[in-house]
Amino acid sequence: MQANGAAQNRESDVSCRNGAPNGESSSSGVAHSNGPLPAVNNGGAASEGAAGARKKKHLSQSEEDVIRLIGQHLHDLGLNQTVDLLMKESGCRLEHASATKFRNHVLDGEWDKADSDLNELKALMHSPSAVVRMKFLLLQQKYLEFLEDGKVLEALQVLRSELTPLKFNTERIHILSGYLMCSHAEDLRAKAEWEGKGLASRSKLLDRLQTYLPPSVMLPPRRLHTLLKQAVELQREHCLYHNTKLDGGLDGGLDSVSLLLDHSCSRKQFPCYTQQILTEHCNEVWFCKFSNNGTKLATGSKDTTVIVWQVNMETQQLKQIRTLEGHAYGVSYLTWSPDDTYLIACGPDDCSELWLWNVQVHFSTLSVSPDFHFNLSDLLKYNLCLYNPPVQKL
């Protein structure tokens, strides 16, 4: 009875040890090795089952797009193994296989193979003419690299036998042919405004080539970064108290803000203390406008004058530099030309005059019918500032 009981206890002991997750209580090598194996095997089967379930999960188009955007961003960071795992687990594809080959051949400077890849990509493009444009860009890079390496005969062969037969952008081909006269590589890079042979110029070339490919084939470059930047800019535009000085302006990049929260400026950050009082106008000020570069301010008043102020960018103080007089109806609107050379002033609704000043040199007026509608870009395009009335110095 005792012997049988001991035997049962030993069997129970072995069974417990075999079922132990890590075999910690085992005193036998066999029992220790047998203990973990079932758990590992079962865990592996469970993992495979879970992975299979994840692969079978149906993803919407927007979910696939997000995964591809994340994958592209990780790829740009050099986390290629993570990208492979993400694509494998999600069942998505970062880009078309032909596009991947094309990318690698462009970055490696294998132009003949890249040209062959274009034939595969042609069927995936919405516009057949895009192939000619892409081929032209490839051959242009090939031509410039031959010139930089001093292979003038090879470059001439590309120009005559490959670029010219495309019959595309003849004007550009004439410019490229002029580069044959460059005496050294530095001269070539300067005249062509080109970074030279290497990864930098090829990456820029690839960015241009990607614009001709549908996003289903190859994503536009740095697409996630572009979307995030657009989101930040939109939030700034809707921020009631936004102060661009706090974050370096819209061109400050994503590093100047947090992506974890919506952008919001506190009212305390908004300038709300008077810095300077301008008293030079003797009646109501109807309109004011900063120049495009921010260094000048024009103010228009009911007193019929326009005053141009110089802005001190360090102290943020204004100094009067010009007074433009004679607008009999008063000034209700002002605008600067894109280069800040000219200033246009309009009167109220019942005023048919438009005044155009060269704030640096001349003073002139134009009469415009009240029914004539125009915009500043048209005035500058047709160069109406060359209208030649009597000139007076300011």
MIZA-613234 format. One line per field, with one value per residue (C-alpha): y, x, z; residue number from 1. Coordinates in nm, 3 decimals, padded with zeros to 5 digits. Example, Ala and Ser with C-alpha at 12.3 -4.5 7.8 and 13.67 -1.06 7.14 Angstrom:
y = c(-00.450,-00.106)
x = c(01.230,01.367)
z = c(00.780,00.714)
num = c(1,2)
END
This chain:
y = c(00.000,00.238,00.139,00.197,00.529,00.629,00.532,00.739,01.032,01.001,00.989,01.289,01.460,01.398,01.513,01.838,01.896,01.828,02.077,02.344,02.642,02.668,02.334,02.512,02.236,01.955,01.757,01.545,01.663,01.484,01.632,01.981,01.963,01.817,02.085,02.396,02.237,02.202,02.562,02.689,02.486,02.589,02.951,02.930,02.783,03.055,03.322,03.180,03.169,03.526,03.638,03.456,03.626,03.962,03.895,03.799,04.119,04.336,04.682,04.977,05.189,05.468,05.221,05.083,05.437,05.519,05.204,05.290,05.646,05.518,05.265,05.532,05.753,05.467,05.382,05.741,05.707,05.395,05.152,04.904,04.592,04.754,04.843,04.485,04.356,04.616,04.532,04.158,04.174,04.412,04.239,04.574,04.671,04.988,05.030,04.830,04.584,04.753,05.088,04.945,04.822,05.155,05.341,05.128,05.157,05.536,05.577,05.341,05.525,05.220,05.421,05.142,04.929,05.227,05.290,04.927,04.962,05.245,04.998,04.800,05.112,05.246,05.020,05.151,05.520,05.726,05.940,05.770,06.100,06.090,05.817,06.055,06.318,06.064,05.926,06.280,06.342,06.013,06.083,06.437,06.303,06.041,06.308,06.538,06.257,06.160,06.521,06.547,06.229,06.377,06.125,06.379,06.126,05.921,06.237,06.345,06.004,06.039,06.385,06.281,05.928,05.931,06.279,06.440,06.154,06.204,06.535,06.676,07.013,07.118,07.439,07.244,07.021,07.331,07.441,07.095,07.097,07.419,07.237,07.051,07.367,07.356,07.328,07.148,06.982,07.286,07.500,07.239,07.222,07.601,07.656,07.365,07.454,07.088,06.915,06.683,06.308,06.128,06.041,06.403,06.479,06.133,06.166,06.497,06.333,06.052,06.305,06.463,06.125,06.020,06.304,06.124,05.795,05.723,05.704,05.345,05.263,05.488,05.738,06.102,06.187,06.255,06.237,06.195,06.493,06.702,06.608,06.684,07.021,07.107,07.012,07.231,07.527,07.491,07.489,07.800,07.979,07.909,08.004,08.324,08.445,08.296,08.474,08.355,08.485,08.211,07.923,08.071,08.120,07.873,07.783,07.688,07.317,07.048,07.055,07.384,07.237,06.930,06.684,06.526,06.811,07.055,07.387,07.663,07.992,08.140,08.488,08.579,08.521,08.767,09.122,09.339,09.636,09.960,09.999,10.321,10.577,10.734,11.085,11.209,11.167,11.445,11.243,10.888,10.614,10.394,10.135,10.015,09.755,09.611,09.552,09.192,09.189,09.347,09.640,09.910,10.007,10.220,10.393,10.564,10.823,11.030,11.330,11.236,11.133,10.810,10.781,10.525,10.412,10.230,09.938,09.882,09.502,09.497,09.752,09.713,10.093,10.289,10.594,10.813,10.820,10.952,11.131,11.091,11.365,11.465,11.182,11.409,11.138,10.989,10.650,10.346,10.067,10.011,09.728,09.670,09.519,09.182,09.345,09.632,09.893,10.020,10.117,10.141,10.344,10.344,10.577,10.501,10.338,10.664,10.738,10.659,10.725,10.477,10.614,10.434,10.539,10.426,10.476,10.492,10.728,10.861,10.985,10.930,10.894,10.696,10.744,10.426,10.387,10.288,09.989,09.863,09.564,09.470,09.312,09.403,09.114,09.233,09.588,09.464,09.213,09.482,09.720,10.007,10.163,10.283,10.521,10.847,11.141,11.444,11.318,11.484,11.400,11.303)
x = c(00.000,00.277,00.480,00.187,00.119,00.484,00.472,00.160,00.326,00.633,00.413,00.225,00.557,00.683,00.353,00.370,00.726,00.644,00.363,00.573,00.624,00.996,01.073,01.214,01.118,01.267,01.559,01.590,01.746,01.480,01.197,01.354,01.387,01.042,00.877,00.932,00.885,00.507,00.470,00.703,00.537,00.191,00.303,00.446,00.123,-00.072,00.156,00.115,-00.259,-00.266,-00.048,-00.277,-00.576,-00.407,-00.324,-00.682,-00.814,-00.970,-00.815,-00.996,-00.832,-00.758,-00.599,-00.376,-00.279,-00.179,00.033,00.208,00.273,00.422,00.629,00.766,00.859,01.035,01.216,01.340,01.474,01.666,01.452,01.423,01.381,01.093,00.935,00.964,00.799,00.521,00.444,00.455,00.227,-00.024,-00.027,00.022,00.275,00.481,00.518,00.499,00.782,00.874,00.889,01.128,01.360,01.336,01.423,01.730,01.858,01.822,02.001,02.278,02.317,02.231,02.064,02.012,01.833,01.628,01.527,01.420,01.216,01.022,00.879,00.731,00.599,00.443,00.141,00.079,00.076,-00.233,-00.056,00.161,00.335,00.480,00.720,00.886,00.929,01.075,01.310,01.426,01.511,01.700,01.904,01.977,02.126,02.320,02.454,02.566,02.738,02.933,03.043,03.152,03.358,03.527,03.364,03.283,03.235,02.990,02.803,02.786,02.651,02.372,02.289,02.275,02.138,01.912,01.805,01.754,01.542,01.290,01.193,01.107,01.208,01.436,01.525,01.660,01.864,02.031,02.123,02.260,02.473,02.636,02.770,03.010,03.222,03.271,03.639,03.610,03.356,03.313,03.225,02.970,02.801,02.785,02.637,02.394,02.302,02.354,02.489,02.711,02.727,02.619,02.335,02.221,02.145,02.003,01.768,01.643,01.600,01.399,01.174,01.097,01.039,00.797,00.563,00.479,00.390,00.049,00.061,-00.060,00.270,00.509,00.423,00.519,00.840,00.809,00.431,00.368,00.590,00.398,00.061,00.176,00.314,-00.014,-00.206,00.016,-00.015,-00.394,-00.408,-00.191,-00.417,-00.716,-00.535,-00.693,-00.384,-00.111,00.224,00.467,00.763,00.709,00.775,00.978,00.681,00.527,00.867,01.000,00.945,00.779,01.053,00.918,00.580,00.442,00.247,00.089,-00.156,-00.350,-00.174,-00.305,-00.156,-00.246,-00.393,-00.106,00.137,-00.043,00.107,-00.147,00.057,00.093,00.446,00.407,00.139,00.143,-00.004,00.111,-00.232,-00.483,-00.801,-00.931,-00.693,-00.891,-00.635,-00.283,-00.068,00.276,00.508,00.572,00.918,00.783,01.025,00.769,00.417,00.181,-00.113,-00.398,-00.625,-00.934,-00.697,-00.603,-00.247,-00.054,00.237,00.511,00.689,01.018,00.999,01.298,01.313,01.501,01.307,00.978,00.950,00.819,00.983,00.811,01.003,00.752,00.420,00.227,-00.032,-00.311,-00.565,-00.869,-01.119,-00.916,-00.744,-00.956,-00.735,-00.363,-00.157,00.211,00.360,00.532,00.877,00.757,00.863,00.515,00.222,-00.137,-00.405,-00.780,-01.047,-01.400,-01.668,-01.762,-01.400,-01.295,-00.924,-00.647,-00.312,00.011,00.337,00.691,00.777,01.147,01.156,00.845,00.495,00.215,-00.166,-00.398,-00.772,-00.975,-01.343,-01.546,-01.679,-01.330,-01.234,-00.869,-00.616,-00.261,-00.101,-00.261,-00.135,00.218,00.196,00.112,00.358,00.115,00.368,00.547,00.260,00.442,00.267,00.463,00.713,00.757,01.019,00.904)
z = c(00.000,00.091,-00.210,-00.438,-00.274,-00.313,-00.676,-00.725,-00.550,-00.774,-01.085,-00.960,-00.893,-01.246,-01.394,-01.200,-01.304,-01.667,-01.650,-01.476,-01.703,-01.646,-01.486,-01.181,-00.934,-01.144,-01.010,-01.323,-01.647,-01.850,-01.650,-01.680,-02.054,-02.106,-01.893,-02.109,-02.449,-02.446,-02.331,-02.603,-02.872,-02.761,-02.744,-03.096,-03.227,-03.050,-03.197,-03.544,-03.496,-03.375,-03.666,-03.904,-03.749,-03.784,-04.148,-04.218,-04.062,-04.327,-04.345,-04.492,-04.759,-04.512,-04.269,-04.543,-04.642,-04.284,-04.260,-04.587,-04.468,-04.145,-04.337,-04.568,-04.273,-04.097,-04.420,-04.447,-04.091,-04.192,-03.986,-04.270,-04.058,-03.875,-04.209,-04.330,-04.013,-04.035,-04.396,-04.327,-04.025,-04.184,-04.520,-04.691,-04.955,-04.919,-05.294,-05.615,-05.670,-05.998,-05.820,-05.561,-05.835,-06.008,-05.687,-05.622,-05.978,-05.977,-05.645,-05.762,-06.092,-06.302,-06.577,-06.832,-06.573,-06.455,-06.816,-06.847,-06.526,-06.688,-06.940,-06.649,-06.479,-06.800,-06.767,-06.414,-06.506,-06.576,-06.837,-07.103,-07.175,-06.824,-06.937,-07.183,-06.912,-06.670,-06.934,-07.012,-06.646,-06.623,-06.935,-06.821,-06.497,-06.691,-06.927,-06.646,-06.458,-06.771,-06.811,-06.449,-06.488,-06.797,-07.031,-07.301,-07.583,-07.376,-07.278,-07.642,-07.735,-07.476,-07.607,-07.972,-07.960,-07.653,-07.548,-07.888,-08.036,-07.754,-07.921,-07.582,-07.435,-07.719,-07.541,-07.246,-07.479,-07.622,-07.271,-07.190,-07.504,-07.384,-07.078,-07.308,-07.299,-06.923,-06.843,-06.509,-06.278,-06.053,-06.353,-06.465,-06.123,-06.101,-06.447,-06.423,-06.062,-05.984,-05.673,-05.873,-05.907,-05.591,-05.359,-05.306,-05.670,-05.734,-05.436,-05.575,-05.913,-05.755,-05.581,-05.918,-06.080,-05.806,-05.896,-06.222,-06.051,-05.895,-05.512,-05.534,-05.707,-05.515,-05.244,-05.291,-05.102,-04.728,-04.751,-04.377,-04.297,-04.552,-04.402,-04.048,-04.155,-04.325,-04.012,-03.794,-04.032,-04.039,-03.659,-03.645,-03.892,-03.668,-03.348,-03.218,-03.030,-03.244,-03.232,-03.500,-03.301,-03.044,-03.284,-03.567,-03.801,-04.043,-04.181,-03.839,-03.911,-03.703,-03.441,-03.307,-03.206,-03.033,-03.245,-02.937,-02.876,-03.091,-03.130,-02.906,-02.793,-02.459,-02.444,-02.214,-02.501,-02.725,-02.734,-02.552,-02.432,-02.628,-02.764,-02.962,-03.043,-03.391,-03.405,-03.748,-03.912,-03.838,-03.906,-03.898,-04.015,-04.253,-04.356,-04.280,-04.454,-04.382,-04.676,-04.778,-04.617,-04.299,-04.301,-04.389,-04.290,-04.498,-04.331,-04.521,-04.364,-04.419,-04.410,-04.775,-04.692,-04.697,-04.455,-04.509,-04.195,-04.148,-03.905,-03.677,-03.668,-03.336,-03.129,-03.325,-03.336,-03.638,-03.795,-04.054,-04.382,-04.643,-04.665,-04.990,-05.029,-05.265,-05.259,-05.234,-05.136,-04.852,-04.854,-04.770,-04.908,-04.966,-05.112,-05.191,-05.504,-05.450,-05.446,-05.220,-05.475,-05.559,-05.340,-05.464,-05.285,-05.344,-05.211,-05.086,-05.301,-05.473,-05.572,-05.930,-05.878,-05.821,-05.708,-05.782,-05.616,-05.658,-05.292,-05.372,-05.671,-05.842,-05.773,-06.023,-06.053,-06.273,-06.337,-06.356,-06.441,-06.135,-06.327,-06.414,-06.201,-06.168,-05.938,-05.848,-06.036,-06.362,-06.305,-06.254,-06.538,-06.791,-06.628,-06.583,-06.350,-06.666,-06.731,-06.777,-06.605,-06.481,-06.227,-05.891,-05.635,-05.291)
num = c(1,2,3,4,5,6,7,8,9,10,11,12,13,14,15,16,17,18,19,20,21,22,23,24,25,26,27,28,29,30,31,32,33,34,35,36,37,38,39,40,41,42,43,44,45,46,47,48,49,50,51,52,53,54,55,56,57,58,59,60,61,62,63,64,65,66,67,68,69,70,71,72,73,74,75,76,77,78,79,80,81,82,83,84,85,86,87,88,89,90,91,92,93,94,95,96,97,98,99,100,101,102,103,104,105,106,107,108,109,110,111,112,113,114,115,116,117,118,119,120,121,122,123,124,125,126,127,128,129,130,131,132,133,134,135,136,137,138,139,140,141,142,143,144,145,146,147,148,149,150,151,152,153,154,155,156,157,158,159,160,161,162,163,164,165,166,167,168,169,170,171,172,173,174,175,176,177,178,179,180,181,182,183,184,185,186,187,188,189,190,191,192,193,194,195,196,197,198,199,200,201,202,203,204,205,206,207,208,209,210,211,212,213,214,215,216,217,218,219,220,221,222,223,224,225,226,227,228,229,230,231,232,233,234,235,236,237,238,239,240,241,242,243,244,245,246,247,248,249,250,251,252,253,254,255,256,257,258,259,260,261,262,263,264,265,266,267,268,269,270,271,272,273,274,275,276,277,278,279,280,281,282,283,284,285,286,287,288,289,290,291,292,293,294,295,296,297,298,299,300,301,302,303,304,305,306,307,308,309,310,311,312,313,314,315,316,317,318,319,320,321,322,323,324,325,326,327,328,329,330,331,332,333,334,335,336,337,338,339,340,341,342,343,344,345,346,347,348,349,350,351,352,353,354,355,356,357,358,359,360,361,362,363,364,365,366,367,368,369,370,371,372,373,374,375,376,377,378,379,380,381,382,383,384,385,386,387,388,389,390,391,392,393,394)
END
